[in-house]
Structure formats: structure tokens, C-alpha cells
Amino acid sequence: MTKPALVIFDSRLPLVLLPVFSGAAHGFCLSGDPATAEICNGVFERKCDSATLLPSARLVNEEVEAMRPLLAQWCHDLGEARLGSRSARAWLRIGETDASAWWFSLLAERNPFKSDLMLRAAQLGAIRTLLASGEYGSCHACCADHALNAAIRRVAAECGVFAHVRRRTLLGRVRNLPALLKGSVAWQMLMALAVIVRFFVQGLCARRKLPALAKRLPRKGDTLMVSYSPAHAGTPEAYRNRFYGPLQDRFAAKAAQTAWLYMHVNLGGKRFSQSVDEAATHFASGTRISLLQEHLPPLALFTVLGRWCLLAGKGLMLSRQLCDAAVAAPFSPACRAYLRRDWLASTAGKTGAEGILFHAAYEALFRSIPAPERTVYCLEMHAWEKALCRAAQDNGVANVIGFQHAAFSRNYFHFYHAPESTHSARLPLQLPLPDIIAASGAHSAAEFRSCGYPRVEEVESIRTLYVNGLFAKAAELGAGEARAILLAGSIDRKENTTMLGIALEAARASQGMKLLLKGHPLCPFKDILERFVAAGSAKPDTEECTGTLPDALQRAVFVFVPTSTASIEALAFGCKVVLPLVPDGILMNPVIDFPEKYTTASCGQELLAIMQTEMTPEQRQDAARASEAFIRSYWNLEAELPKWGAVLNM
């Protein structure tokens, strides 16, 4: 009996070029875009006599769960790997300092928001599991990304299965030229130079527009607050930082002086000039704010360029050896191209340049000011945070507190490090860490302690104290609108597109289903919805919710939500949480560590099946009351901030 073929695809064109073949075939779709997946699935089913679509999203998710426990140790082992006479982290020493650019790299960070390395490893792992089962006689790679096709062919060869990768057409090669150019070492280095020049130009602009830097620096005994910017969320007369508001009140009540350091982020199209204007406005009202770029003097450009050139040279020289060492569980030889890409980006490219800049800027900052009483920053385990911690250690600055302010789950791989790395964190070239990790709840505190971080303290979640006001509404909850589901969007357009596509598929298959749309302020659903309507289908019953998220949550029993803390708020309203499960993304929602709190849907039919459940007002109120204890353990919501008081010693 002839074995079926495994056909892997994520776009229409390569699949169309696949010849028609007789016999059975199993399709493995790697596209999470419902519109693209529907087209591809239709083309695939016409290509063979007997077509079966595999649950690719669930298979990829299973691989993510399998690789998760291995990543922290892999990171430590790779940093310690001997490349000739030295370890990888020793090779990447920055100048004569005790900092290693290894800890600023994409490979050490393992952040799914910044690199698709972990996703590709999971996809290839799922394909390997299928091919290694012995069930398939051949494999056909029909993906738009030629590098992914090549990786699939390597996986198939390792499993002893013939792989067919159709040669790219001339048109396909021409279309791939921009991607090929952007992936080249020359382009990476050009982007790195652009990052360096822009950083210094921004510093010059800030120094020209703002009052003298010396007037805005922290003074002896001040607390240095490091914040993303723009960050003002108060009135024009009074500065209130949207990340630290309740903590500001605590400092004001104790008459403790603070100074602010801004880290500009281009979120939602925010310009650097807006951060500068905000600093100028509030300095005039007595708030001392400086921007990180200001702290690097123009002459430091030559030092930064020299260090980056040396880092880039080492990255190119060690590329082959590093990739050899990196090919270890959970990364197979098929991941080699992706490992090399991230390594070069972290040395010769933009990521490498940013690491050098951040370290140099924080070094200059801490050399130019009296040691702060304490330094508080938003902990997300980014490269700039590690640069801050290393510069603080090297300049004798103590009491650095990293506050875990945002969402957290076990798939935030960058929060996890092996105990061997965390136990030696204070030594030269080792993992830079704050003196205190302030976790925003019992769950994250326990997870951090499992890594062996030196000092982890549970504190109040100052960004989510508003949730206290939601619990009182449990007694008022009704059954919600019949056949309605709330789509609570994230800041990621791709996630929102996928979620909306699944919901529209369900709505078109069911009469009377209503979609309540509550988009993120920086990524509304309006434009995304127009794309699906323009595709030619009738528009289902949709409503854009213009009120607050709590108002919208009261209207629907079912809440469809991607990477957003709206899932936890939904539990406070007794809602049933549904997460979109896709083969081209990793689940990052904060509730994924608690399987009993959510279900997943990868297509419209699965979503419809979930929505068959009905709840009476009494059942929903009971669910909301039962969720309160869970939410209070996930986030510490004590409004008086006693734990913060103990950590700050005030």
C-alpha cells in the first residue's frame, strides 16, 4: 500500500505550482491567516484524490510545550561553549569592561516577540515528528519562504523521507530579492550604522531643545525612575507616569525625591520629539527628566563605533563555530540558518549595535551622577535592562529594582535562565541582574524563584490596581447578549487579523451570531474588518464597542482574546475565555499557565462548538466570584502597597 504524502504549505502560489498527484495526501498548513489558510486548503484539496488536513496549530503548540523546559539550559550551555580558546560570552566582552554582549543577543534573550527562531524550531519539530513516524512516503514543501523550504527538506532527509521542493520561478526569485537583500550581512551592518547615527543625532537634538542636562540629573539621595516614553498620563499641570502612578503617590506621601530617565519607544507611531517635548513641559513644572540619548557625548561616537566594529568582526569570524555549538536540543540542524541569522543580527547587525549603545549610555549616566538611593525600572528582560544592571554593578550603584510590570507566562522564554547563570550573576561577563526582582504577584514570584534569581520579592501590581473595582460588579452580572462574543484585541495587528478571521468564519456558518469588537487603542479593528469585507463575503453582525473594556465584558459571556491581560479581566466578569491557536504563532496570553481557565480555537467550527454552552446570571456570578481568588493570586492588588513599602524601605 502506497504511503500518503505530507504537503506543507503557507501560501497559494507555491501550492498552485505543485503537480496533481494520485493517492492520499495530508496537508500541514503553516499559515494562521484564516483567509490565506482557506484558499490554500481549497487548492490542496484539488491537488489529490484523498486529502486530509492535519491539526497543524495543535501539533506546533505541542512542540512549543516540549521545547520550553530546554531553552534556559540551552542558553547557558551556548554561552559557555568553547569557541577555540574562549567561551562565547568571553569572546563578546565589550572593550575593557566586565560586560559581555552575549547577554544582549537574540540567542541569549530568546524573546518570541523579537525573533521567530523558537516558532520555526517548533514548526520544524512538528514536521519531524510526523515524518519520523514512518507514515509518509514523501514530503512536499510549498512555503513562500525558501529558507523554510530548505529547512523542511533537511528535516525530511534526516528522517529518510524524499522531499520535493519546487524550484523557484524567475518571478519568484525577483520577488525574493528584497528579503534576500535585507538578510545579507551588508544590510545588517548598514542598519547597525543607522541605529548608531540616529542615537547620537537624537541626543544632540534633545540637548539643544531641553534645559542644561546638569539641572535635570538625579541628585544625592534621589530615586532614579527609568520609564518608557512618552509616558505622561495625568493633567498638564501635574506629571503622572502611566507605568508608576501609584508608586509616585507613595514617594510623594513620604516626601521622597525622584528623577526620571526616559527610554523612548516608537509605539503607535510616537516620535522621539514627543518624548523631548514631554520632558521639557514637565521640567518646567518641577519634574527632572532626562533622556538616555543625552548621556552619550558626541565624542563617544568613536568609542561606540570601535566597539561595534570589533563585535561585528568577532561575529563574522565565529559564525560557523557558534552555529555548530548552537545545534543542540531543542534546535535541530534544520534550524541552522535561523540560528546564524540571529547570531549575525546580534553582532554585526542592529541588535549588536543597540547593545553597545545601551551599555555605553548607562555607563556614562552612572559615572556622571551620585549613586541613587535606589533605581527602579520596568522589568521585561530586554537587552537595555541588562546593560543598565551591568553598568550599575560596575559603577558601584546598589539597590537596583526591576519591576515586572507587564503580562507574564511560561512562554515568555526570555524571563527564564538556568540556575547556573543566575547563581553567578554578579561575576564579570555573567548574566546582569537587578539587586531585587519585584514580581507583581505570587505566580510570577514563584516562577522567578524557580530560576534561582538571587532576590525575588512579591509586590503589589501597581498597573492593575483598578481591577479591585471590577470585583464589586459581579453581583450585577446578567446572562449577557445571546449568541454574542467579544473580541478583545491586542496591539499586534497580525494577532487581531487572525482572531477576527476565525470569528468571521464562525459567524458566517451560524445564523444570529454577533461580534462585539473592542480593539486596542493603537490597533483598532476597523481597517482589518474592511479587508475581510473587501474579500467579497457578506458582512456578519458586528459592533464596535466604544465604551470601556469592563462595559464590553458585561455584555458577552464569551471573550476571544490573543496576547492581552483582557483575558484575566474577563475572568473577573465570569466570562469564558477563548484563545486563538495558530500554527504561525506562539501562545503568549497570561492565562496559558492555567489550562482550566481557558479553551482554544483554531478555526470557526471549533469556536462555534465552544459557544454552545449557555450560562444563567447566577452561574456567571458564581464564576466571577470564584475567579476573584485566582486573580488576586496572579496580581497582588493590595491598594495600600505594604509590600512595596518594605522593598523600598519607606
Secondary structure, 3 states (H helix, E strand, C coil): CCCCEEEEECCHHHHHCCCCEEEEEEEEECCCCHHHHHHHHHHHHCCEEEEEECCHHHHHHHHHHHHHHHHHHHHHHHHHCEECCEEHHHHCECCCCCCEHHHHCHHHHCCCCCCCHHHHHHHHHHHHHHHHCCCCCEEEEECCCHHHHHHHHHHHHHCCCEEEECCCCHHHHHHHHHHHHHCCHHHHHHHHHHHHHHHHHHHHHHHHHCCCHHHHCCCCCCEEEEEEECCECCCCCCCCECCCHHHHHHHHHCCCCEEEEEEECCCCCCCHHHHHHHHHHHHHCCCCEEEHHHHCCCCHHHHHHHHHHHHHHHHHHHHHHHHHHHCCCCCCHHHHHHHHHHHHHHHCCHHHHHHHHHHHHHHHHHHHCCCCCEEEEECCCCHHHHHHHHHHHHCCCCCEEEECCCCCCCCCHHHCCCHHHHCCCCCCCCCCCCCEEEECCHHHHHHHHHCCCCCEEECCCCCCHHHHHHHHHHHHCCCCCCCEEEEECCCCHHHHHHHHHHHHHHHHCCCCCEEEEECECCECCHHHHHHHHHCCCCCCEEEECCCCHHHHHCCCCEEECCCCCHHHHHHHCCCEEEEECCCCCCCCCCCCCCHHHEEEECCHHHHHHHCCCCCCHHHHHHHHHHHHHHHHHHCCCCCCCHHHHHHHCC
